[in-house]
Amino acid sequence: MSGDSTVGGAHSAGMRDFSGTRQPGAPRPDQGDRLDGVADDWPAFEEPERRFWVVGRAELLAGLVCAVAMAAAGLPLGLLWAATAPRLNVRAVLAGSEVAFDAQAGVDVYFALICAVGGLAGGVLGFWRGRDGGWPVPAGLALGGIGGSLLASWIGHVLRSARAVSQLPEGTGGLVVQLVEFRLRSPGFLLVLPAASLFVLSVLSWLSLFLMPRRA
C-alpha cells in the first residue's frame, strides 16, 4: 500500500514538473507586460524618402553658376552674331530689290545657329557643375539662357542697326527703316539657347547612367 502511494506521489510530482516546464525563450508570466512594452518601443526603420524639391546649398550654388554663365554668354554670342550675320545692301533696298527679305532670313538663321552652339556649351557646363544637383541646374540653364538670348539680340541690334539706318536718306519712310534695321525678327529663336542647353544636359545625364556611376 505504501509502495502504491509512493509511486503515485512520484507520478504526480513528475506530472507537475512536466506541466510546469517553461520552454526556452518563452516569456515568464510576470514579464508579459514588460516584453510587450519593449516591443512597442522598438524604433521602426524606414527607407529615407528622396524629395526632388529639397536641395542644399551646393545645388543652389550650381544652379546660380549656370544661370550667370548662360546670361553672360549673351555678350560674346551677340558680338559673334553682329560680326558674322549677312549684311544688307541698303542701295538695293532703296531701289526696290527684294534682297532685304533674304538678308533678314539669313540674320535670324545665323542667330539660331550661334545660340545652338552656345547652348551646347551651356549644357556641358550644367552637366559638369551639377548632374546630380536636382532642379536648380536646369532652372538656371533655362532662365539664364533666356536672359543671354535677349542680351545677344540687343547687342547685335545696337552694333549693326544704327550704321545701316544711317545710310538711308532723310525723310525715309518707317517701313524702309524697319527693313534696314538689324534685329531679330523671329522671337521664337530666343528659346534656342535655353532649349539646346537643356537638351544637351538631358542627353548627357541619360548617358551617364550607363557610362559612369552617380556621385553620392
C-alpha positions as CSV (number, residue, x, y, z in Angstrom):
1,M,0.0,0.0,0.0
2,S,2.8,2.3,0.9
3,G,4.5,1.3,-2.3
4,D,1.5,2.4,-4.4
5,S,1.3,5.7,-2.6
6,T,5.0,6.3,-3.3
7,V,4.6,5.5,-7.0
8,G,1.5,7.7,-7.2
9,G,3.3,10.6,-5.4
10,A,6.3,10.3,-7.7
11,H,4.0,10.2,-10.7
12,S,2.1,13.3,-9.5
13,A,5.4,15.1,-9.0
14,G,6.5,14.1,-12.4
15,M,3.3,15.4,-13.9
16,R,3.7,18.7,-12.1
17,D,7.3,19.0,-13.3
18,F,6.3,18.3,-16.9
19,S,3.4,20.7,-16.8
20,G,5.4,23.4,-15.1
21,T,8.4,23.2,-17.5
22,R,9.0,26.6,-19.3
23,Q,10.2,26.5,-22.8
24,P,13.5,28.3,-23.6
25,G,12.9,31.9,-24.7
26,A,9.3,31.9,-23.6
27,P,8.2,34.9,-21.6
28,R,7.6,34.4,-17.9
29,P,4.1,35.1,-16.7
30,D,5.2,38.1,-14.6
31,Q,7.2,39.6,-17.5
32,G,4.5,39.6,-20.2
33,D,3.6,43.3,-19.9
34,R,7.3,44.4,-19.8
35,L,8.1,42.5,-23.0
36,D,5.1,44.0,-24.8
37,G,6.3,47.4,-23.8
38,V,9.8,46.8,-25.0
39,A,8.5,45.5,-28.4
40,D,6.3,48.6,-28.8
41,D,9.3,50.9,-28.1
42,W,11.5,49.4,-30.8
43,P,12.2,52.0,-33.5
44,A,10.7,51.4,-37.0
45,F,13.4,51.6,-39.6
46,E,12.1,53.2,-42.8
47,E,13.9,53.9,-46.0
48,P,14.6,57.7,-46.3
49,E,12.5,59.4,-48.9
50,R,14.2,61.4,-51.6
51,R,12.4,64.6,-52.4
52,F,13.0,66.3,-55.8
53,W,12.3,69.8,-54.5
54,V,14.5,69.5,-51.4
55,V,18.0,70.7,-52.3
56,G,21.0,72.0,-50.4
57,R,23.3,75.0,-50.7
58,A,25.7,73.2,-53.1
59,E,22.8,72.5,-55.6
60,L,21.5,76.1,-55.4
61,L,25.1,77.4,-56.0
62,A,25.4,75.1,-59.0
63,G,22.1,76.5,-60.4
64,L,23.2,80.0,-59.8
65,V,26.5,79.5,-61.6
66,C,24.7,78.0,-64.6
67,A,22.3,81.0,-64.7
68,V,25.0,83.6,-64.5
69,A,27.2,81.8,-67.1
70,M,24.3,81.5,-69.6
71,A,23.3,85.1,-69.2
72,A,26.9,86.3,-69.5
73,A,27.3,84.2,-72.7
74,G,24.9,86.6,-74.4
75,L,27.8,89.1,-74.7
76,P,30.1,87.0,-76.9
77,L,27.2,85.5,-78.7
78,G,25.8,88.9,-79.6
79,L,29.2,90.1,-80.8
80,L,29.6,87.0,-82.9
81,W,26.2,87.4,-84.4
82,A,26.9,91.0,-85.3
83,A,30.2,90.1,-86.9
84,T,29.1,87.1,-89.0
85,A,25.4,87.7,-89.9
86,P,24.7,88.7,-93.6
87,R,24.9,92.4,-94.3
88,L,22.1,94.2,-96.0
89,N,22.6,96.2,-99.2
90,V,20.9,99.5,-98.4
91,R,21.1,100.7,-102.0
92,A,19.4,97.6,-103.3
93,V,16.6,98.2,-100.7
94,L,16.1,101.8,-101.9
95,A,16.0,100.5,-105.5
96,G,13.1,98.2,-104.6
97,S,15.0,94.9,-104.6
98,E,13.7,92.0,-102.6
99,V,17.2,91.2,-101.3
100,A,16.2,92.6,-98.0
101,F,13.9,89.7,-97.2
102,D,16.7,87.2,-98.0
103,A,19.1,89.1,-95.7
104,Q,16.5,89.1,-92.9
105,A,16.1,85.4,-93.1
106,G,19.8,84.9,-93.0
107,V,20.2,87.1,-90.0
108,D,17.7,85.1,-88.0
109,V,19.2,81.8,-89.1
110,Y,22.7,82.9,-88.0
111,F,21.3,83.9,-84.6
112,A,19.7,80.5,-84.2
113,L,22.9,78.6,-85.2
114,I,25.1,80.7,-82.9
115,C,22.7,80.2,-80.0
116,A,22.6,76.5,-80.6
117,V,26.4,76.3,-80.3
118,G,26.2,78.4,-77.1
119,G,23.5,76.0,-75.8
120,L,25.8,73.1,-76.4
121,A,28.5,74.6,-74.3
122,G,25.9,75.5,-71.6
123,G,24.6,72.0,-71.4
124,V,28.1,70.6,-70.9
125,L,28.7,73.2,-68.2
126,G,25.4,72.3,-66.4
127,F,26.3,68.6,-66.6
128,W,29.8,69.3,-65.2
129,R,28.7,71.5,-62.4
130,G,25.8,69.5,-61.1
131,R,24.5,66.5,-62.9
132,D,23.1,65.3,-59.6
133,G,22.1,68.8,-58.5
134,G,18.4,68.5,-58.8
135,W,16.1,71.1,-60.3
136,P,18.4,74.3,-59.7
137,V,20.7,73.3,-62.6
138,P,18.0,73.0,-65.4
139,A,16.2,76.0,-64.0
140,G,19.4,78.1,-64.1
141,L,20.1,77.0,-67.7
142,A,16.6,77.9,-68.7
143,L,16.4,81.3,-67.0
144,G,19.9,82.2,-67.8
145,G,19.5,81.1,-71.4
146,I,16.6,83.4,-72.0
147,G,18.5,86.3,-70.5
148,G,21.5,85.5,-72.6
149,S,19.4,85.4,-75.8
150,L,17.8,88.7,-75.0
151,L,21.3,90.2,-74.3
152,A,22.7,88.8,-77.6
153,S,19.8,90.1,-79.7
154,W,20.1,93.6,-78.1
155,I,23.9,93.7,-78.6
156,G,23.6,92.8,-82.3
157,H,20.9,95.4,-82.8
158,V,23.0,98.1,-81.2
159,L,26.1,97.3,-83.2
160,R,24.6,96.9,-86.6
161,S,21.3,98.7,-86.8
162,A,22.5,102.3,-86.3
163,R,25.0,102.0,-89.1
164,A,22.6,100.6,-91.5
165,V,19.9,103.2,-90.8
166,S,22.4,106.0,-91.1
167,Q,22.8,105.1,-94.8
168,L,19.2,106.0,-95.5
169,P,18.4,109.4,-96.8
170,E,16.5,111.9,-94.6
171,G,12.7,111.5,-94.7
172,T,12.8,107.8,-95.4
173,G,9.5,106.1,-94.5
174,G,9.2,103.9,-91.5
175,L,8.6,100.8,-93.5
176,V,12.0,101.1,-95.1
177,V,13.7,101.8,-91.8
178,Q,12.2,98.6,-90.4
179,L,13.5,96.6,-93.4
180,V,17.0,98.0,-92.9
181,E,17.2,97.6,-89.2
182,F,19.4,94.8,-87.9
183,R,17.3,92.9,-85.4
184,L,15.9,89.5,-84.7
185,R,12.6,89.2,-86.4
186,S,11.7,85.7,-85.2
187,P,11.1,85.9,-81.4
188,G,10.9,82.1,-81.2
189,F,14.7,81.9,-81.8
190,L,15.2,83.4,-78.4
191,L,14.4,79.9,-77.0
192,V,17.1,78.2,-79.0
193,L,19.8,78.9,-76.4
194,P,18.0,77.5,-73.3
195,A,16.4,74.7,-75.3
196,A,19.7,73.5,-76.7
197,S,21.4,73.6,-73.2
198,L,18.5,71.6,-71.6
199,F,18.6,69.1,-74.4
200,V,22.4,68.5,-74.1
201,L,22.1,68.3,-70.3
202,S,19.3,65.6,-70.6
203,V,21.3,63.6,-73.1
204,L,24.5,63.7,-71.1
205,S,22.6,62.8,-67.9
206,W,20.9,59.9,-69.5
207,L,24.2,58.6,-70.9
208,S,25.9,59.0,-67.6
209,L,23.5,56.4,-66.1
210,F,25.2,53.7,-68.2
211,L,28.8,55.1,-68.6
212,M,29.7,56.3,-65.1
213,P,28.4,55.8,-61.5
214,R,26.4,58.5,-59.9
215,R,28.1,60.6,-57.2
216,A,27.0,60.0,-53.6
